[in-house]
Amino acid sequence: MNNFSLNLLTLTNIFEKASTIILIPILANYFGKEIFGFWTQIQTLIPLFLLILLLNLDNFLVNQFSKKNIHEFKLHLSKIFLMIKVNIFIIIGLLIFQLVFPDVISIILFNTQENSLFIFIVLAYFFSEALTSTSITLSKVSNSHSITGMALFLKLVIKLFCIGVIIILDLSLTLLLFMMAILNIILALTLILIILKEIGFKFDLFLKRPFTIIRSSMLFSFITAGMFIAATIDRFIVLYLLGIEEVAVFSAAWSIGSLSVIAFFIFVPIIYPIFSASKDLDNYEVKNSIQKFNSVFFIIFVPCIYIFFHYANELFLMFKIQFLLNSNIQLTLIAASVGAITYFNYLILLPLVSMEKRLVFYSLVSIIILKILLIYFFIVFNYEFMGIGSIVSVIFGSLLLFNFSKLNFHQLANFKSILQPIWIIGISFCLSFLLTQNLSISSIQNLFFEILFIGALALISNKELRGLFLIKE
């Protein structure tokens, strides 16, 4: 992967996360609390429907064929087209099911009865996302990294363009999803045709039926499903106990919390190929990647949690979405739970852990069961501390990995990575305190100064953060 492709993927991941945060006040104020809840729920369901529509063949095929040469890849090209056929077959089945049982899907997904047209559009949108995922998978396994980066970038552009049109013309969520579905399908088909033209393609490959590969992908599917449920079961418990409007509140806290783990989405394109190529934590390149990730992850995550706790009211007031904030404590705990489950997903990628798929699956199941019990308890007895249930569940699942896998905690531990952001927070707090004592500034202005101090100190003290965009293979 050349530097241009890597930087494009990195920047697209950053812009995608940043756009999610920017869109919260825009869409929440435009749609209102209830419709915004529907929007966030639909976005959360995309990974689940990718798993259903593609049977996790996208992840499985990237893992199997990304290292093979182009000649061998052509021999297995029919397996890529299996994704398209499976996608079409399953979406037709879901559409028929919706016609026969018009309320079932709506109640399962949104805990309410919506009109059939809206559900049909939602399913079409999920189909377009699956088709786009297929085109991106094709570009990955054919080593077209520049096309992969461009595809992800254009997908983000389509999303932002459609939202802009909807707001300017004062249109509905249904039309927004319809527009995005159509443009995603056009993008996906265009990318597929471009890649096939580059590598050479015979139509009879599309007619082959290598269905045996589905059995091979099922273990991947179980783990991927477990990862999705472990990360999102909180939201569904909130949905079924408190309703779609409270999902909007939870989603706002979760999305803001995702800012604290942006380092994970930056590093995944870099660390996953390294981890998948080596099964030894003592490998120098693997250990170096672990240390870099830990250093950047914690220097972003810990200060973000501090900012959320100290300035949540100011942040929500500034973006005019106070109606999406229950309390600073609840927001902070949900944001911390985002970091916990994200770091657990990182542990799953590590060599020695990724090989033990059954242990990973059991750990995910333990997280899911504990989350259901603990989050239900906190919602019933003290909703403000709901995030504690999620954090405790992930810690328990992580302990299972450490105790039963060959993973050694000391191979990951780097106390400098944890202590560095703490002293940065301390210094920035003292500087902002001195500033407020000498100048008459508002709390929002103080927030900006503290973010500026933390950012400057982080860049000065952390060479990995400074060199993030200069990382080479």
Phi, psi and omega in degrees: 000122181283170184297324180297313181296317181296315180294323179295316177297317180297311181296322179295318176299318179295312181297323181296316179292318180296320181295326177300317180292316181296325183285341180304303180295326182294308184285324180296318179286330180282311184276330189090169189299315185291308182294324176298325175298319176298316181301312182293324178294319178297316180297324179291328184282349183304310179301323179296316182286334171297320178294318180291314186283333184247357180054030180063019179295331181297308179295320182296316183289324175298317180295324185278322193242358184293339182263359183274156180285167189296328179293315180292326178298319180300325180295334183254012184298329180299334179289331175293318182289343173300326178301317181294317181293319178296318179302311181296316182298313183289321181293325175296318178299319179293322179294319177296318178300320179296323178293320183282319181238081192295341184254347189294309182297319180299317181291320180295316186278324189235359181056034178201162180265115177249160181293154186297325181301316180299316180294321177299317179295319178299316179296321177297321177296318177296322177299316180296323177294320179294319179294320177297319177299323177297315180295322179291322176299317179299319180291325180293311185286343176265009178061027176270071188292325179294324177291323178301310179299317180293323179297314179296323178294315180294325177299319177294319179299318179300315180300312182293322179297314182295320178296319178299316180297315181300316182290317181296318183268000178058058182253180188264170175297323179301315179291326176299312180296322179296314179299315180296323179297312182298312183292325176296319178296317178298315179299314183298312180297322179296315180296318179299316180295320180297314182293318180294326178293325181289318188266349184085134188211136173246134188297336182294341175296328180291335184274346179291156185232077181275060187290346180297336181294338180298320179298322180292332183274354188293322178296320174301321182295317180298317181292317179297318177298319178298319178297318180295312182295319180299326182278333190241359183299331177305312183298320182287327175295317176299317181299310186284335180266326188240344176102171188293329181294321179288337173297323178299318178296313179299318183295322178298314179296318181295316181295317177296322177297331180294340174299327183289344182242025182297335178301326180298315183286337175286319188274337184306313178298339182269313189277332184298315178298325180293315181293319183290337181275346182225141178247025183231117180291344178275352175301133186301316183294322178294312180299321179296320178294320179298314181295319178296316180297311180303317183297312182286322182301308186286330181286344173265316187294308186297311177298326178297316179298319177299314180297317181299317182293318187279329191232021182302315180301316180294319180298313182289328175292319181298321181267005177059042178231040179301333181291352178258008180244121174274312178195157177299320183296315180297315178302314183296317181293321177294318177299319178295325178293329175298315178297321182297310183290330177292317179293326175297318177299325176294319178300323181296329180287338188296145171303156184075335175263313183299336179285332184266074188294325179295318178297318177300315181297316179297323178295319178296318179298319179296322178296316182297312182297314180296321179299315180301314182290311187287318181292321175302317180299312183290323178297320181286319189257328178201087187300330184300328185259024181305322183299335179299320179301319179292316182296314180298320180298317181291321177300318179297315178297324178293321178297325175299317179298315182294323186280327188249349175261178178277002180289129180253128182304324183292340176286339179260330189298131174211091188295337177298324180296328180273321182287328183301309179295334180292315179288333175295317177298317180299314180294316181295324178295316179296318179296316180292327178295316178297324180294316181291335178287332183259341181233149177268095182233156180281168179295327178292319176297321177297323176301313180297319179296319182292320175298319179297315179297314181298315180298316180295314180295322179296316180294321181292319188269344187241105183290330178296321179294320179295321185265015187304315185275002179254003181297132179241160177288000000 
